[in-house]
């Protein structure tokens, strides 16, 4: 396994290298998946790219393209009917380890798994059109 894109001081990079033990679920050339040690529900799994970056937009596409099919395979193998796929970017967005990771969080009941408080905002059509134009211009 190449460790070219990993850092020496990152918890997840150390897990990928085998310097810190984990409960490995699956591994590819570009991704590593293991059970979360602080799960929200039984089977809570993390899929991490073998490329160190704090923010998703910093990860090369080929690593991201590998992570989602692996997450899908794990969800299917876990026989999940209801689940969340979660990815946070930065401390303000509740990212605890500054290495991109995708959570597969089983939702087997109202009580376990991810709970959310979603505060929707009111927006008018002109605001939506202005935001759409801004995003499209930057694509």
LOSESE-102562 format. One record per atom (N, C-alpha, C): residue in three letters; x, y, z. Coordinates in steps of 0.02 Angstrom, whole numbers, plus 50000, padded with zeros to 5 digits. Example, Ala and Ser with C-alpha at 12.3 -4.5 7.8 and 13.67 -1.06 7.14 Angstrom:
LOSESE-102562
ALA506604971650390ALA506154977550390ALA506604983550390SER506424988850354SER506844994750357SER506455000250394
This chain:
LOSESE-102562
UNK500424994150000UNK500005000050000UNK500445006250000UNK500295010949958UNK500655017249956UNK500415021850012UNK500885024750047UNK500705029550100UNK500915036650080UNK501025037650016UNK501255044149990UNK500795049850008UNK500145048650009UNK499655054050019UNK499405054350091UNK499775051350138UNK499575051350209UNK500055055650249UNK499835057850308UNK500265061950351UNK500485057850411UNK500985060250447UNK501245056650504UNK500845057750568UNK500485063350573UNK500165065050636UNK499405064350636UNK499115061650584UNK498385060950579UNK498165054150606UNK497665054150649UNK497395048050678UNK497175043050624UNK496805045450574UNK496565040950522UNK497115038450477UNK497615042650463UNK498195040450423UNK498565034850460UNK498615035450526UNK498935030250567UNK498525023750566UNK497865024350565UNK497435018350560UNK497545014950492UNK497565018750439UNK497675016050372UNK498345012250370UNK498865015150400UNK499535012050401UNK499575006050448UNK499075005050491UNK499094999550538UNK499475001350602UNK499625007650613UNK499975009850673UNK499505010250733UNK498875010950719UNK498345010950771UNK497855005550750UNK497665001150796UNK497204995750778UNK496504998350761UNK496164994650717UNK495474996250700UNK495114989650685UNK494454990150683UNK494044984450663UNK493874985350589UNK494354983250547UNK494294984350475UNK493714980450446UNK493294983950409UNK492724980950375UNK492924979150303UNK493264983650269UNK493454982650200UNK494004987550181UNK494354985950126UNK494894990250103UNK494964989550028UNK495104995049995UNK495264995049923UNK495934998749917UNK496164999649856UNK496785003349845UNK496725010649867UNK496105013349866UNK496015020449880UNK495595022049942UNK495305016949973UNK494865018050030UNK494975012850085UNK494795014750146UNK494845010350203UNK494215011250244UNK493895005750264UNK493275006150303UNK493355002250368UNK493105005150422UNK493155001950487UNK492575004050532UNK492444999950583UNK491905001550630UNK492095007550673UNK491625012050682UNK491725017950724UNK491755015750797UNK492255018250836UNK492315016250906UNK491855020250952UNK491515025350924UNK491005029050961UNK490365029150921UNK490075023250909UNK489515022750861UNK488865026050885UNK488485028450837UNK487805030950851UNK487305025250851UNK487495019750819UNK487075013650817UNK487535007750799UNK487275001750811UNK487664995750796UNK487834995450722UNK488464994350707UNK488694993950637UNK488915000450606UNK488905005950645UNK489135012450620UNK489845011750593UNK489935013150530UNK490565011950495UNK490815018450464UNK491475019250463UNK491795024950430UNK492145022550367UNK492075026250313UNK492445025050252UNK492895031150242UNK493545029950238UNK494015035550232UNK494445034650169UNK494575040050134UNK495035039650077UNK495745038750102UNK496145035250064UNK496855034550080UNK497235040450052UNK496955046250064UNK497245052650042UNK497075057550098UNK497585060550128UNK497455065050183UNK497225071950158UNK496625073850179UNK496355080550167UNK495825081650219UNK495775087750243UNK495255089350292UNK494575090450260UNK494575093250200UNK493955095150166UNK493845090850103UNK493215089050091UNK493065084750034UNK493305087749968UNK493245094349961UNK493455097449897UNK494205097149886UNK494595094949935UNK495315094149928UNK495515087049908UNK495045082349909UNK495195075349893UNK495125074349817UNK495625071349785UNK495575070049713UNK494965065649697UNK494675066949640UNK494055063549619UNK494115055949620UNK494695053249601UNK494745045949599UNK494675042749668UNK494855046249721UNK494755043649789UNK494025044149809UNK493705049649791UNK492995050349806UNK492575045349767UNK492765044149705UNK492405039349662UNK492465032249689UNK492975030849728UNK493065024249758UNK492675023549823UNK492615028949861UNK492315028649928UNK491565027149926UNK491195030149882UNK490465029149882UNK490255022049861UNK490555019049810UNK490375012149796UNK490545007449855UNK491095008949890UNK491265004849949UNK490745005850003UNK490525012050014UNK489995013350064UNK489355009550045UNK489195009549982UNK488595005949958UNK488654998449972UNK489244995549957UNK489354988449968UNK489284986750043UNK489534991150085UNK489484989950157UNK488764990450181UNK488384995250156UNK487674995850174UNK487294989650153UNK487434987150093UNK487104981050069UNK487314975050110UNK487964974250123UNK488214968550161UNK487954968650233UNK487824974750259UNK487554975450327UNK486794974450329UNK486494973550271UNK485774972550264UNK485374978250294UNK485614984450280UNK485284990250307UNK484684992250264UNK484134993550297UNK483554996150261UNK483545003750266UNK483685006250326UNK483695013450338UNK484375015350365UNK484665020550337UNK485335022650359UNK485475029650332UNK485965032850363UNK486205039350340UNK486925038550316UNK487095042250263UNK487785043250242UNK487935050550260UNK488435051550301UNK488575058350326UNK489305059950314UNK489445066050293UNK490135068350284UNK490155075650305UNK490565077350355UNK490625084150381UNK491285087250359UNK491285093750347UNK491895097250325UNK492065102950372UNK492565101950414UNK492805107050461UNK492445106850528UNK492765109850577UNK492515109850646UNK491815112850651UNK491685118350617UNK491035121550620UNK490475116850596UNK490655112250551UNK490175107350525UNK490205100850564UNK490505100850624UNK490515095150669UNK491005089650649UNK491525091350612UNK492035086450595UNK492525085950653UNK492605079950682UNK493035079050739UNK493745077150721UNK493835072950670UNK494505071050647UNK494615074650580UNK495145078650575UNK495255082550513UNK495535078350455UNK495195073050439UNK495335068850381UNK494645066950354UNK494535068050290UNK493875066750260UNK493655059650277UNK493035059050299UNK492755052350313UNK492005052550303UNK491745046950281UNK491035046050269UNK490765041150321UNK490245043250356UNK489915038950405UNK489365035050370UNK489315028650384UNK488735024650366UNK488405023150433UNK487835026250445UNK487515025850511UNK486845022250505UNK486815016050529UNK486185012350527UNK485655015950569UNK485045016050544UNK484475019050579UNK483955013650588UNK484025009850642UNK483585004050654UNK482965005750695UNK482965011650727UNK482385013850765UNK482415021450772UNK481885024350798UNK481875031650809UNK482405033750859UNK482585029150905UNK483035030850960UNK483765030350942UNK483955026050895UNK484665025350881UNK484845028750815UNK485485028850801UNK485715031850739UNK485745039450743UNK485755042450686UNK485825049750680UNK485155053150696UNK485175058250738UNK484595062450749UNK484765069350723UNK484275072750697UNK484415079150665UNK483905084350686UNK484145090450693UNK483715096250701UNK483825100650640UNK483365100650596UNK483425103950531UNK483035110550534UNK483385116150531UNK483045122650532UNK483005125450461UNK482435124550430UNK482345127050362UNK482255134550363UNK482495137850311UNK482445145050304UNK481945146750249UNK481635152450256UNK481195154850202UNK481625158550152UNK481485157350089UNK481865160650035UNK481385161949978UNK481475167749946UNK481025169149890UNK481365166949824UNK480985166949771UNK481215164549706UNK481795168749679UNK481795175249693UNK482345179549669UNK483005177649703UNK482965176049768UNK483575173949804UNK483825167249776UNK483365162649762UNK483565156249734UNK483885157149665UNK483595161449623UNK483865162649556UNK484555165849560UNK484655170449607UNK485315173649615UNK485835168549637UNK485665164249684UNK486135159149708UNK486285154149653UNK485775152149615UNK485875147649559UNK486355150549508UNK486275156849491UNK486715160149442UNK487435160349468UNK487515161749533UNK488185161949562UNK488525155149559UNK488165149949577UNK488445143249577UNK488635141149506UNK488165142249458UNK488295140249389UNK488885143949360UNK488965150249377UNK489525154249352UNK490195151349376UNK490195148549436UNK490815145849465UNK490945138549449UNK490455135249417UNK490575128149399UNK491085127749346
